[in-house]
Amino acid sequence: MRIPSPFRTIAVSALTLLAGVLISGPASADLCASTTSCSLTLTQGNSSSGFGTGNFGTVTLTLSGSTVTVDVNMASGWTIINTGFPGAFGFSDSLAGLVTIGNFSSALYSGGTSHAASDQHFDGFGFFNDAAATTGPSAANGIGHVSFDVSGAGLNDVEQLLNLANPLGGDAPAYFVVDGFNGQNTGLLAVTGGSEHDVPEPQTLALLGLGLFGVAFMRRPNRV
């Protein structure tokens, strides 16, 4: 039996889409619309803190040359502290840990580590390879706004500093964490997403492909 041309066209399109999905890797999503600037929200506390979810502050990254200025502004009533984690800030670069961290806006905060391996543990959110403000104030002395610089050869996109913890922690997939204090409790706060360019998951695209195939089949003329 010869398959009608419209059916063949739709079926081939659907199968091509499905094949592309099956051979592609997991979909990724960009966090930032620009390579030179990005503002993200701290939305998730680690489970031990009891902070839950909310809008706890913003993390803004701005690229100039091969230096990214990271500007952390906490919401009202929150401060940035160092309570025993590797640093007041945790994140992962994609430059094999070959970055320099410094130029803090306040003398209360200093120091940074950048390793090739993800060995900086931030409870609940996993392991990062960078920690900033390895020295910082206790809960009673923190402030709500801190900026610092991250520089390195090959640094040309702010998203090079926004990689998921690896391995992930059990609370949420995190791209950037801050050690915070709300006047009562201490704990970690994280950027966990907020993609500006979401890409459909492979499963969604696969279902779309199968749906198109089904529509094409239903349109096939019945012949005796």
Secondary structure, DSSP 8 states (H G I E B T S, - for coil): ----HHHHHHHHHHHHHHHHHHHS-----BS-S-SSEEEEEEEEE-TTTT--EEEEEEEEEEEETTEEEEEEEE-TT-EE--SSSS-SEEE--SSTT--EEE--SSTT-EEEEE-SS--EEETTTEEESEEEEEE---TTT-BSEEEEEEE-TT---GGGG----SSB-SS---SEEEEEE-SS-EEEEEE----SB----HHHHHHHHHHHHHHHHHTS----
